[in-house]
Amino acid sequence: MAIPENSEAKATAMTDQPVPIWITYYLWFVSILSAVFAIVIYLNPAAMWSHWEAASASGAFSLTGPTGLFCARNLGTAALGIYALTNKSRPMIEAFLVFRVVVDFLDGTHALIGGNPPIIYIGFGTAALHLVMLITIKRQARSG
């Protein structure tokens, strides 16, 4: 596809380029999984975190505390992902990936400080995966 010399047409042509299908499928999976987690946490937080060491503390499953923050983050992830994917907007998908890189990096950092090795690997690993996806989309957009 030849990109016209007009800068407005050039920007439109770059925005309309499709995202690789494997990234689209993965992001649908992440969005739906985040929505399911948010619903489960909202309806029955103990079902998800019954083995959590702080579960016996008073208010551990209150939606005004850490449980509510986790629920809100997952709802935000699901909403942003589904919006970006249903609109098939490459810039919105890029924004979604930037969001995921930041959130996953913060999860990894939090787990590193707390000494939780499985979450350290998951947090930094998924941050790296989302960064690779973002770079892939950016390179594809530049190459036209």
C-alpha positions, 0 to 999 in steps of 0.5 A, a space after each residue: 500500500 503506497 502512502 500518499 505524500 499528504 501528511 494527514 493522509 499519511 497519518 490516517 494510513 498508519 492508523 488504519 494498519 491492522 494489528 498482528 492477529 496473535 496480538 489481537 487474540 492475546 489481548 482479547 484473552 487478557 481483557 476477558 480474563 480481567 473482566 472475569 477476575 473483576 466479577 469474581 472479586 466483586 461477587 465473592 473475593 474469598 473464592 479467589 483469595 481464600 489462601 491469602 495470608 491476610 484473609 483472616 484480618 478484619 476487612 480483608 475482603 472489603 472493596 474499600 481496601 486492596 481487594 477493591 483496588 485489584 477489582 478496579 484495576 481489572 475492570 479498567 483493564 477489561 474496559 480499555 482492552 475491549 474498547 480498543 479491540 472492538 474499535 480496531 484502533 491501533 493507537 488505542 491498542 498501543 495505549 492499552 499495551 503501554 498501560 499493561 507494561 506499566 501495571 505489570 512492571 509495578 506488579 513485579 516491583 511490588 512483588 520484588 519488594 514483598 519477596 514473592 518470587 512467582 509474582 516477580 516472574 509473572 509481573 516482569 515477564 508479562 511486562 516484557 511480553 507486552 513491551 515486545 508486542 508494543 515494539 512489534 506493532 510500532 515496527 509494523 506501522 513504520 514499515 508500512 
